[in-house]
Amino acid sequence: MSKHIDFATIDKAALAVLPTILLRWLAGGKRRGKEYIVRNPTRADRTPGSFSINLSNGKWADFASGDRGAGVISLAAYLFGLRQSEAARMVAATLGISVGPK
């Protein structure tokens, strides 16, 4: 049986280093105030501006497609085509947080 994944703890830890994570996952973006603006790599996005991540709270949205979510785990799931639990494990591993076996 798998260990309970503490999504809130992982998301909170990831939010503390979100700018660094975004540089790794979404290179080429720009900070605009509290937002990180970048092209959406999941679609043929030719111009940055419609896809943004709030650096304060982790909410993200693609205003062209309507896709949106809240938190770093949600963003990872969206970007990498993962289930939430898989995304949580990936983010936790990036941060060096142990969540136990699958």
Biopython code that builds the backbone (N, CA, C, O; Angstrom):
import numpy as np
from Bio.PDB.StructureBuilder import StructureBuilder

atoms = [
    (1, "MET", "N", (0.847, -1.179, 0.000)),
    (1, "MET", "CA", (0.000, 0.000, 0.000)),
    (1, "MET", "C", (0.894, 1.244, 0.000)),
    (1, "MET", "O", (1.910, 1.284, 0.694)),
    (2, "SER", "N", (0.512, 2.251, -0.777)),
    (2, "SER", "CA", (1.362, 3.433, -0.878)),
    (2, "SER", "C", (1.147, 4.372, 0.301)),
    (2, "SER", "O", (0.068, 4.443, 0.889)),
    (3, "LYS", "N", (2.201, 5.076, 0.614)),
    (3, "LYS", "CA", (2.148, 6.066, 1.684)),
    (3, "LYS", "C", (1.312, 7.256, 1.209)),
    (3, "LYS", "O", (1.331, 7.617, 0.032)),
    (4, "HIS", "N", (0.590, 7.847, 2.137)),
    (4, "HIS", "CA", (-0.206, 9.035, 1.832)),
    (4, "HIS", "C", (0.717, 10.151, 1.341)),
    (4, "HIS", "O", (1.748, 10.426, 1.955)),
    (5, "ILE", "N", (0.348, 10.779, 0.253)),
    (5, "ILE", "CA", (1.128, 11.888, -0.289)),
    (5, "ILE", "C", (0.574, 13.183, 0.295)),
    (5, "ILE", "O", (-0.615, 13.471, 0.164)),
    (6, "ASP", "N", (1.425, 13.947, 0.927)),
    (6, "ASP", "CA", (1.016, 15.220, 1.516)),
    (6, "ASP", "C", (1.153, 16.315, 0.448)),
    (6, "ASP", "O", (2.160, 17.019, 0.377)),
    (7, "PHE", "N", (0.120, 16.431, -0.366)),
    (7, "PHE", "CA", (0.136, 17.378, -1.480)),
    (7, "PHE", "C", (0.383, 18.810, -0.999)),
    (7, "PHE", "O", (1.154, 19.543, -1.618)),
    (8, "ALA", "N", (-0.256, 19.208, 0.083)),
    (8, "ALA", "CA", (-0.137, 20.582, 0.576)),
    (8, "ALA", "C", (1.293, 20.909, 0.976)),
    (8, "ALA", "O", (1.785, 21.995, 0.671)),
    (9, "THR", "N", (1.964, 19.992, 1.650)),
    (9, "THR", "CA", (3.350, 20.221, 2.071)),
    (9, "THR", "C", (4.279, 20.321, 0.871)),
    (9, "THR", "O", (5.160, 21.179, 0.828)),
    (10, "ILE", "N", (4.078, 19.439, -0.104)),
    (10, "ILE", "CA", (4.917, 19.453, -1.308)),
    (10, "ILE", "C", (4.691, 20.754, -2.077)),
    (10, "ILE", "O", (5.648, 21.408, -2.491)),
    (11, "ASP", "N", (3.428, 21.125, -2.266)),
    (11, "ASP", "CA", (3.124, 22.369, -2.987)),
    (11, "ASP", "C", (3.706, 23.588, -2.279)),
    (11, "ASP", "O", (4.248, 24.485, -2.926)),
    (12, "LYS", "N", (3.596, 23.621, -0.950)),
    (12, "LYS", "CA", (4.122, 24.757, -0.189)),
    (12, "LYS", "C", (5.637, 24.851, -0.329)),
    (12, "LYS", "O", (6.173, 25.944, -0.511)),
    (13, "ALA", "N", (6.326, 23.729, -0.245)),
    (13, "ALA", "CA", (7.788, 23.717, -0.397)),
    (13, "ALA", "C", (8.181, 24.132, -1.812)),
    (13, "ALA", "O", (9.158, 24.857, -2.003)),
    (14, "ALA", "N", (7.424, 23.675, -2.796)),
    (14, "ALA", "CA", (7.727, 24.022, -4.184)),
    (14, "ALA", "C", (7.467, 25.500, -4.455)),
    (14, "ALA", "O", (8.208, 26.131, -5.209)),
    (15, "LEU", "N", (6.445, 26.042, -3.861)),
    (15, "LEU", "CA", (6.124, 27.455, -4.049)),
    (15, "LEU", "C", (7.263, 28.344, -3.559)),
    (15, "LEU", "O", (7.507, 29.412, -4.120)),
    (16, "ALA", "N", (7.955, 27.903, -2.517)),
    (16, "ALA", "CA", (9.076, 28.682, -1.972)),
    (16, "ALA", "C", (10.232, 28.814, -2.958)),
    (16, "ALA", "O", (11.024, 29.751, -2.864)),
    (17, "VAL", "N", (10.333, 27.878, -3.906)),
    (17, "VAL", "CA", (11.423, 27.913, -4.897)),
    (17, "VAL", "C", (10.862, 27.920, -6.324)),
    (17, "VAL", "O", (11.543, 27.515, -7.266)),
    (18, "LEU", "N", (9.632, 28.377, -6.472)),
    (18, "LEU", "CA", (8.962, 28.340, -7.770)),
    (18, "LEU", "C", (9.742, 29.006, -8.900)),
    (18, "LEU", "O", (9.800, 28.436, -9.990)),
    (19, "PRO", "N", (10.345, 30.180, -8.705)),
    (19, "PRO", "CA", (11.093, 30.764, -9.823)),
    (19, "PRO", "C", (12.191, 29.836, -10.364)),
    (19, "PRO", "O", (12.400, 29.761, -11.575)),
    (20, "THR", "N", (12.872, 29.146, -9.485)),
    (20, "THR", "CA", (13.925, 28.216, -9.905)),
    (20, "THR", "C", (13.325, 27.031, -10.663)),
    (20, "THR", "O", (13.866, 26.606, -11.684)),
    (21, "ILE", "N", (12.224, 26.508, -10.170)),
    (21, "ILE", "CA", (11.557, 25.390, -10.841)),
    (21, "ILE", "C", (11.099, 25.807, -12.236)),
    (21, "ILE", "O", (11.271, 25.058, -13.198)),
    (22, "LEU", "N", (10.523, 26.992, -12.346)),
    (22, "LEU", "CA", (10.029, 27.452, -13.643)),
    (22, "LEU", "C", (11.159, 27.649, -14.650)),
    (22, "LEU", "O", (10.980, 27.382, -15.838)),
    (23, "LEU", "N", (12.300, 28.105, -14.193)),
    (23, "LEU", "CA", (13.439, 28.248, -15.108)),
    (23, "LEU", "C", (13.853, 26.897, -15.672)),
    (23, "LEU", "O", (14.315, 26.803, -16.809)),
    (24, "ARG", "N", (13.683, 25.856, -14.871)),
    (24, "ARG", "CA", (14.025, 24.501, -15.311)),
    (24, "ARG", "C", (12.958, 23.939, -16.249)),
    (24, "ARG", "O", (13.285, 23.364, -17.288)),
    (25, "TRP", "N", (11.703, 24.102, -15.891)),
    (25, "TRP", "CA", (10.611, 23.524, -16.666)),
    (25, "TRP", "C", (10.211, 24.358, -17.866)),
    (25, "TRP", "O", (9.839, 23.816, -18.906)),
    (26, "LEU", "N", (10.286, 25.674, -17.730)),
    (26, "LEU", "CA", (9.771, 26.589, -18.752)),
    (26, "LEU", "C", (10.794, 27.684, -19.053)),
    (26, "LEU", "O", (10.548, 28.868, -18.823)),
    (27, "ALA", "N", (11.919, 27.270, -19.558)),
    (27, "ALA", "CA", (12.989, 28.223, -19.869)),
    (27, "ALA", "C", (12.507, 29.222, -20.918)),
    (27, "ALA", "O", (11.666, 28.911, -21.761)),
    (28, "GLY", "N", (13.054, 30.411, -20.840)),
    (28, "GLY", "CA", (12.738, 31.428, -21.837)),
    (28, "GLY", "C", (11.605, 32.357, -21.454)),
    (28, "GLY", "O", (11.236, 33.244, -22.223)),
    (29, "GLY", "N", (11.051, 32.156, -20.266)),
    (29, "GLY", "CA", (9.985, 33.032, -19.811)),
    (29, "GLY", "C", (10.535, 34.303, -19.198)),
    (29, "GLY", "O", (11.744, 34.456, -19.025)),
    (30, "LYS", "N", (9.634, 35.206, -18.873)),
    (30, "LYS", "CA", (10.032, 36.473, -18.256)),
    (30, "LYS", "C", (9.143, 36.756, -17.066)),
    (30, "LYS", "O", (7.954, 36.438, -17.052)),
    (31, "ARG", "N", (9.751, 37.357, -16.079)),
    (31, "ARG", "CA", (8.989, 37.782, -14.906)),
    (31, "ARG", "C", (8.363, 39.132, -15.201)),
    (31, "ARG", "O", (9.034, 40.056, -15.661)),
    (32, "ARG", "N", (7.074, 39.235, -14.932)),
    (32, "ARG", "CA", (6.357, 40.491, -15.088)),
    (32, "ARG", "C", (5.571, 40.693, -13.795)),
    (32, "ARG", "O", (4.485, 40.139, -13.625)),
    (33, "GLY", "N", (6.131, 41.491, -12.887)),
    (33, "GLY", "CA", (5.511, 41.663, -11.580)),
    (33, "GLY", "C", (5.538, 40.352, -10.813)),
    (33, "GLY", "O", (6.607, 39.780, -10.599)),
    (34, "LYS", "N", (4.369, 39.869, -10.395)),
    (34, "LYS", "CA", (4.264, 38.606, -9.674)),
    (34, "LYS", "C", (3.990, 37.428, -10.597)),
    (34, "LYS", "O", (3.733, 36.317, -10.132)),
    (35, "GLU", "N", (4.045, 37.670, -11.914)),
    (35, "GLU", "CA", (3.739, 36.632, -12.895)),
    (35, "GLU", "C", (4.983, 36.201, -13.658)),
    (35, "GLU", "O", (5.888, 36.997, -13.907)),
    (36, "TYR", "N", (5.008, 34.930, -14.021)),
    (36, "TYR", "CA", (6.020, 34.394, -14.919)),
    (36, "TYR", "C", (5.287, 34.128, -16.227)),
    (36, "TYR", "O", (4.371, 33.307, -16.276)),
    (37, "ILE", "N", (5.689, 34.821, -17.280)),
    (37, "ILE", "CA", (5.032, 34.757, -18.581)),
    (37, "ILE", "C", (5.926, 33.970, -19.528)),
    (37, "ILE", "O", (7.121, 34.244, -19.642)),
    (38, "VAL", "N", (5.335, 32.987, -20.208)),
    (38, "VAL", "CA", (6.132, 32.110, -21.077)),
    (38, "VAL", "C", (5.221, 31.497, -22.138)),
    (38, "VAL", "O", (3.999, 31.504, -21.990)),
    (39, "ARG", "N", (5.805, 30.978, -23.184)),
    (39, "ARG", "CA", (5.022, 30.240, -24.180)),
    (39, "ARG", "C", (4.581, 28.906, -23.568)),
    (39, "ARG", "O", (5.318, 28.291, -22.798)),
    (40, "ASN", "N", (3.396, 28.483, -23.915)),
    (40, "ASN", "CA", (2.885, 27.207, -23.422)),
    (40, "ASN", "C", (3.463, 26.075, -24.276)),
    (40, "ASN", "O", (3.172, 25.990, -25.469)),
    (41, "PRO", "N", (4.281, 25.204, -23.671)),
    (41, "PRO", "CA", (4.911, 24.137, -24.464)),
    (41, "PRO", "C", (3.960, 22.996, -24.825)),
    (41, "PRO", "O", (4.348, 22.096, -25.570)),
    (42, "THR", "N", (2.728, 23.010, -24.317)),
    (42, "THR", "CA", (1.797, 21.923, -24.611)),
    (42, "THR", "C", (0.967, 22.185, -25.866)),
    (42, "THR", "O", (0.169, 21.342, -26.277)),
    (43, "ARG", "N", (1.157, 23.346, -26.464)),
    (43, "ARG", "CA", (0.434, 23.672, -27.699)),
    (43, "ARG", "C", (1.323, 24.566, -28.569)),
    (43, "ARG", "O", (2.385, 25.010, -28.132)),
    (44, "ALA", "N", (0.888, 24.820, -29.780)),
    (44, "ALA", "CA", (1.651, 25.664, -30.704)),
    (44, "ALA", "C", (1.454, 27.129, -30.337)),
    (44, "ALA", "O", (0.717, 27.859, -31.001)),
    (45, "ASP", "N", (2.114, 27.536, -29.287)),
    (45, "ASP", "CA", (2.010, 28.903, -28.772)),
    (45, "ASP", "C", (3.156, 29.714, -29.365)),
    (45, "ASP", "O", (4.321, 29.479, -29.046)),
    (46, "ARG", "N", (2.822, 30.663, -30.227)),
    (46, "ARG", "CA", (3.870, 31.438, -30.900)),
    (46, "ARG", "C", (4.309, 32.678, -30.146)),
    (46, "ARG", "O", (5.412, 33.179, -30.364)),
    (47, "THR", "N", (3.466, 33.176, -29.268)),
    (47, "THR", "CA", (3.825, 34.396, -28.541)),
    (47, "THR", "C", (3.557, 34.254, -27.056)),
    (47, "THR", "O", (2.483, 33.808, -26.653)),
    (48, "PRO", "N", (4.536, 34.635, -26.238)),
    (48, "PRO", "CA", (4.294, 34.598, -24.792)),
    (48, "PRO", "C", (3.276, 35.662, -24.388)),
    (48, "PRO", "O", (3.142, 36.697, -25.041)),
    (49, "GLY", "N", (2.583, 35.390, -23.326)),
    (49, "GLY", "CA", (1.623, 36.364, -22.833)),
    (49, "GLY", "C", (0.334, 35.730, -22.366)),
    (49, "GLY", "O", (-0.250, 36.171, -21.376)),
    (50, "SER", "N", (-0.120, 34.705, -23.062)),
    (50, "SER", "CA", (-1.386, 34.102, -22.651)),
    (50, "SER", "C", (-1.199, 33.010, -21.598)),
    (50, "SER", "O", (-2.165, 32.606, -20.952)),
    (51, "PHE", "N", (0.023, 32.531, -21.420)),
    (51, "PHE", "CA", (0.299, 31.492, -20.427)),
    (51, "PHE", "C", (1.122, 32.115, -19.308)),
    (51, "PHE", "O", (2.223, 32.612, -19.540)),
    (52, "SER", "N", (0.580, 32.084, -18.090)),
    (52, "SER", "CA", (1.303, 32.694, -16.992)),
    (52, "SER", "C", (1.114, 31.911, -15.700)),
    (52, "SER", "O", (0.118, 31.216, -15.501)),
    (53, "ILE", "N", (2.105, 32.050, -14.838)),
    (53, "ILE", "CA", (2.104, 31.410, -13.532)),
    (53, "ILE", "C", (2.311, 32.501, -12.491)),
    (53, "ILE", "O", (3.246, 33.294, -12.600)),
    (54, "ASN", "N", (1.451, 32.545, -11.489)),
    (54, "ASN", "CA", (1.580, 33.511, -10.409)),
    (54, "ASN", "C", (2.646, 33.009, -9.451)),
    (54, "ASN", "O", (2.512, 31.924, -8.886)),
    (55, "LEU", "N", (3.692, 33.779, -9.266)),
    (55, "LEU", "CA", (4.820, 33.379, -8.430)),
    (55, "LEU", "C", (4.500, 33.427, -6.940)),
    (55, "LEU", "O", (5.211, 32.824, -6.137)),
    (56, "SER", "N", (3.449, 34.129, -6.565)),
    (56, "SER", "CA", (3.079, 34.236, -5.151)),
    (56, "SER", "C", (2.233, 33.065, -4.665)),
    (56, "SER", "O", (2.404, 32.586, -3.544)),
    (57, "ASN", "N", (1.311, 32.605, -5.526)),
    (57, "ASN", "CA", (0.390, 31.568, -5.080)),
    (57, "ASN", "C", (0.387, 30.299, -5.931)),
    (57, "ASN", "O", (-0.286, 29.329, -5.582)),
    (58, "GLY", "N", (1.126, 30.290, -7.036)),
    (58, "GLY", "CA", (1.226, 29.101, -7.874)),
    (58, "GLY", "C", (0.073, 28.884, -8.834)),
    (58, "GLY", "O", (0.062, 27.895, -9.566)),
    (59, "LYS", "N", (-0.899, 29.788, -8.847)),
    (59, "LYS", "CA", (-1.997, 29.635, -9.801)),
    (59, "LYS", "C", (-1.455, 29.891, -11.203)),
    (59, "LYS", "O", (-0.641, 30.789, -11.416)),
    (60, "TRP", "N", (-1.918, 29.091, -12.146)),
    (60, "TRP", "CA", (-1.450, 29.228, -13.522)),
    (60, "TRP", "C", (-2.652, 29.175, -14.462)),
    (60, "TRP", "O", (-3.697, 28.616, -14.130)),
    (61, "ALA", "N", (-2.482, 29.764, -15.627)),
    (61, "ALA", "CA", (-3.566, 29.763, -16.600)),
    (61, "ALA", "C", (-3.027, 29.978, -18.000)),
    (61, "ALA", "O", (-2.057, 30.705, -18.214)),
    (62, "ASP", "N", (-3.679, 29.328, -18.943)),
    (62, "ASP", "CA", (-3.475, 29.608, -20.360)),
    (62, "ASP", "C", (-4.766, 30.259, -20.817)),
    (62, "ASP", "O", (-5.778, 29.587, -21.014)),
    (63, "PHE", "N", (-4.722, 31.555, -20.982)),
    (63, "PHE", "CA", (-5.923, 32.307, -21.294)),
    (63, "PHE", "C", (-6.394, 32.079, -22.724)),
    (63, "PHE", "O", (-7.540, 32.387, -23.051)),
    (64, "ALA", "N", (-5.531, 31.544, -23.579)),
    (64, "ALA", "CA", (-5.937, 31.232, -24.945)),
    (64, "ALA", "C", (-6.732, 29.929, -25.011)),
    (64, "ALA", "O", (-7.692, 29.824, -25.775)),
    (65, "SER", "N", (-6.335, 28.935, -24.210)),
    (65, "SER", "CA", (-7.001, 27.628, -24.263)),
    (65, "SER", "C", (-8.034, 27.436, -23.150)),
    (65, "SER", "O", (-8.918, 26.586, -23.252)),
    (66, "GLY", "N", (-7.912, 28.234, -22.089)),
    (66, "GLY", "CA", (-8.808, 28.074, -20.953)),
    (66, "GLY", "C", (-8.299, 27.109, -19.900)),
    (66, "GLY", "O", (-8.938, 26.939, -18.862)),
    (67, "ASP", "N", (-7.152, 26.467, -20.149)),
    (67, "ASP", "CA", (-6.572, 25.562, -19.155)),
    (67, "ASP", "C", (-6.077, 26.385, -17.975)),
    (67, "ASP", "O", (-5.513, 27.464, -18.151)),
    (68, "ARG", "N", (-6.296, 25.860, -16.758)),
    (68, "ARG", "CA", (-5.850, 26.572, -15.569)),
    (68, "ARG", "C", (-5.773, 25.612, -14.403)),
    (68, "ARG", "O", (-6.356, 24.528, -14.421)),
    (69, "GLY", "N", (-5.043, 26.036, -13.394)),
    (69, "GLY", "CA", (-4.930, 25.221, -12.199)),
    (69, "GLY", "C", (-4.313, 26.024, -11.068)),
    (69, "GLY", "O", (-3.990, 27.203, -11.213)),
    (70, "ALA", "N", (-4.162, 25.354, -9.945)),
    (70, "ALA", "CA", (-3.604, 26.011, -8.765)),
    (70, "ALA", "C", (-2.542, 25.124, -8.155)),
    (70, "ALA", "O", (-2.818, 23.993, -7.752)),
    (71, "GLY", "N", (-1.341, 25.633, -8.088)),
    (71, "GLY", "CA", (-0.272, 24.918, -7.418)),
    (71, "GLY", "C", (0.746, 24.315, -8.365)),
    (71, "GLY", "O", (0.485, 24.092, -9.547)),
    (72, "VAL", "N", (1.903, 24.061, -7.805)),
    (72, "VAL", "CA", (3.031, 23.548, -8.572)),
    (72, "VAL", "C", (2.762, 22.115, -9.035)),
    (72, "VAL", "O", (3.132, 21.743, -10.148)),
    (73, "ILE", "N", (2.127, 21.323, -8.195)),
    (73, "ILE", "CA", (1.816, 19.941, -8.579)),
    (73, "ILE", "C", (0.861, 19.926, -9.769)),
    (73, "ILE", "O", (1.053, 19.164, -10.717)),
    (74, "SER", "N", (-0.154, 20.761, -9.716)),
    (74, "SER", "CA", (-1.107, 20.864, -10.818)),
    (74, "SER", "C", (-0.402, 21.280, -12.104)),
    (74, "SER", "O", (-0.689, 20.740, -13.172)),
    (75, "LEU", "N", (0.508, 22.226, -12.007)),
    (75, "LEU", "CA", (1.268, 22.681, -13.174)),
    (75, "LEU", "C", (2.120, 21.557, -13.737)),
    (75, "LEU", "O", (2.167, 21.363, -14.952)),
    (76, "ALA", "N", (2.791, 20.818, -12.873)),
    (76, "ALA", "CA", (3.623, 19.692, -13.325)),
    (76, "ALA", "C", (2.764, 18.643, -14.026)),
    (76, "ALA", "O", (3.155, 18.120, -15.069)),
    (77, "ALA", "N", (1.609, 18.337, -13.467)),
    (77, "ALA", "CA", (0.708, 17.356, -14.083)),
    (77, "ALA", "C", (0.310, 17.819, -15.483)),
    (77, "ALA", "O", (0.300, 17.031, -16.428)),
    (78, "TYR", "N", (-0.015, 19.089, -15.601)),
    (78, "TYR", "CA", (-0.419, 19.658, -16.886)),
    (78, "TYR", "C", (0.726, 19.625, -17.901)),
    (78, "TYR", "O", (0.554, 19.157, -19.027)),
    (79, "LEU", "N", (1.883, 20.122, -17.496)),
    (79, "LEU", "CA", (3.009, 20.233, -18.423)),
    (79, "LEU", "C", (3.545, 18.890, -18.895)),
    (79, "LEU", "O", (3.934, 18.741, -20.053)),
    (80, "PHE", "N", (3.563, 17.911, -17.992)),
    (80, "PHE", "CA", (4.216, 16.641, -18.294)),
    (80, "PHE", "C", (3.235, 15.489, -18.514)),
    (80, "PHE", "O", (3.646, 14.337, -18.657)),
    (81, "GLY", "N", (1.944, 15.800, -18.540)),
    (81, "GLY", "CA", (0.938, 14.782, -18.818)),
    (81, "GLY", "C", (0.876, 13.690, -17.754)),
    (81, "GLY", "O", (0.759, 12.507, -18.073)),
    (82, "LEU", "N", (0.956, 14.093, -16.498)),
    (82, "LEU", "CA", (0.981, 13.142, -15.384)),
    (82, "LEU", "C", (-0.306, 13.188, -14.584)),
    (82, "LEU", "O", (-1.036, 14.179, -14.618)),
    (83, "ARG", "N", (-0.582, 12.101, -13.858)),
    (83, "ARG", "CA", (-1.645, 12.132, -12.854)),
    (83, "ARG", "C", (-1.132, 12.985, -11.698)),
    (83, "ARG", "O", (0.076, 13.173, -11.548)),
    (84, "GLN", "N", (-2.044, 13.497, -10.887)),
    (84, "GLN", "CA", (-1.654, 14.364, -9.767)),
    (84, "GLN", "C", (-0.672, 13.651, -8.836)),
    (84, "GLN", "O", (0.295, 14.262, -8.380)),
    (85, "SER", "N", (-0.903, 12.381, -8.549)),
    (85, "SER", "CA", (-0.001, 11.653, -7.647)),
    (85, "SER", "C", (1.389, 11.512, -8.252)),
    (85, "SER", "O", (2.390, 11.631, -7.545)),
    (86, "GLU", "N", (1.455, 11.257, -9.562)),
    (86, "GLU", "CA", (2.753, 11.163, -10.237)),
    (86, "GLU", "C", (3.465, 12.513, -10.220)),
    (86, "GLU", "O", (4.671, 12.589, -9.985)),
    (87, "ALA", "N", (2.710, 13.566, -10.469)),
    (87, "ALA", "CA", (3.285, 14.911, -10.457)),
    (87, "ALA", "C", (3.789, 15.269, -9.062)),
    (87, "ALA", "O", (4.850, 15.876, -8.921)),
    (88, "ALA", "N", (3.037, 14.897, -8.040)),
    (88, "ALA", "CA", (3.458, 15.167, -6.657)),
    (88, "ALA", "C", (4.771, 14.454, -6.351)),
    (88, "ALA", "O", (5.665, 15.031, -5.734)),
    (89, "ARG", "N", (4.886, 13.209, -6.780)),
    (89, "ARG", "CA", (6.136, 12.461, -6.568)),
    (89, "ARG", "C", (7.307, 13.099, -7.319)),
    (89, "ARG", "O", (8.423, 13.157, -6.803)),
    (90, "MET", "N", (7.045, 13.576, -8.540)),
    (90, "MET", "CA", (8.087, 14.224, -9.325)),
    (90, "MET", "C", (8.555, 15.510, -8.654)),
    (90, "MET", "O", (9.757, 15.748, -8.535)),
    (91, "VAL", "N", (7.618, 16.330, -8.219)),
    (91, "VAL", "CA", (7.955, 17.590, -7.559)),
    (91, "VAL", "C", (8.694, 17.303, -6.248)),
    (91, "VAL", "O", (9.691, 17.954, -5.935)),
    (92, "ALA", "N", (8.202, 16.336, -5.495)),
    (92, "ALA", "CA", (8.848, 15.973, -4.230)),
    (92, "ALA", "C", (10.287, 15.519, -4.469)),
    (92, "ALA", "O", (11.191, 15.905, -3.728)),
    (93, "ALA", "N", (10.498, 14.711, -5.490)),
    (93, "ALA", "CA", (11.847, 14.245, -5.804)),
    (93, "ALA", "C", (12.757, 15.419, -6.173)),
    (93, "ALA", "O", (13.925, 15.452, -5.785)),
    (94, "THR", "N", (12.221, 16.369, -6.917)),
    (94, "THR", "CA", (12.982, 17.564, -7.280)),
    (94, "THR", "C", (13.432, 18.328, -6.055)),
    (94, "THR", "O", (14.524, 18.895, -6.021)),
    (95, "LEU", "N", (12.568, 18.335, -5.041)),
    (95, "LEU", "CA", (12.845, 19.080, -3.805)),
    (95, "LEU", "C", (13.583, 18.257, -2.751)),
    (95, "LEU", "O", (13.976, 18.785, -1.711)),
    (96, "GLY", "N", (13.770, 16.964, -3.019)),
    (96, "GLY", "CA", (14.418, 16.098, -2.043)),
    (96, "GLY", "C", (13.513, 15.687, -0.902)),
    (96, "GLY", "O", (13.984, 15.363, 0.188)),
    (97, "ILE", "N", (12.200, 15.699, -1.152)),
    (97, "ILE", "CA", (11.216, 15.291, -0.141)),
    (97, "ILE", "C", (10.836, 13.845, -0.386)),
    (97, "ILE", "O", (10.474, 13.488, -1.508)),
    (98, "SER", "N", (10.907, 13.021, 0.613)),
    (98, "SER", "CA", (10.544, 11.612, 0.496)),
    (98, "SER", "C", (9.043, 11.448, 0.674)),
    (98, "SER", "O", (8.466, 11.973, 1.627)),
    (99, "VAL", "N", (8.408, 10.717, -0.244)),
    (99, "VAL", "CA", (6.981, 10.436, -0.114)),
    (99, "VAL", "C", (6.728, 8.933, -0.035)),
    (99, "VAL", "O", (5.576, 8.499, -0.061)),
    (100, "GLY", "N", (7.777, 8.147, 0.060)),
    (100, "GLY", "CA", (7.615, 6.705, 0.189)),
    (100, "GLY", "C", (7.445, 6.022, -1.155)),
    (100, "GLY", "O", (7.474, 6.677, -2.196)),
    (101, "PRO", "N", (7.267, 4.710, -1.136)),
    (101, "PRO", "CA", (7.128, 3.938, -2.376)),
    (101, "PRO", "C", (5.803, 4.194, -3.053)),
    (101, "PRO", "O", (4.867, 4.706, -2.440)),
    (102, "LYS", "N", (5.729, 3.833, -4.326)),
    (102, "LYS", "CA", (4.481, 3.985, -5.100)),
    (102, "LYS", "C", (3.423, 3.080, -4.557)),
    (102, "LYS", "O", (2.304, 3.061, -5.070)),
]
sb = StructureBuilder()
sb.init_structure("model")
sb.init_model(0)
sb.init_chain("A")
sb.init_seg("    ")
for serial, (resi, resn, name, xyz) in enumerate(atoms, 1):
    if name == "N":
        sb.init_residue(resn, " ", resi, " ")
    sb.init_atom(name, np.array(xyz, "f"), 0.0, 1.0, " ", f" {name:<3s}", serial, name[0])
structure = sb.get_structure()
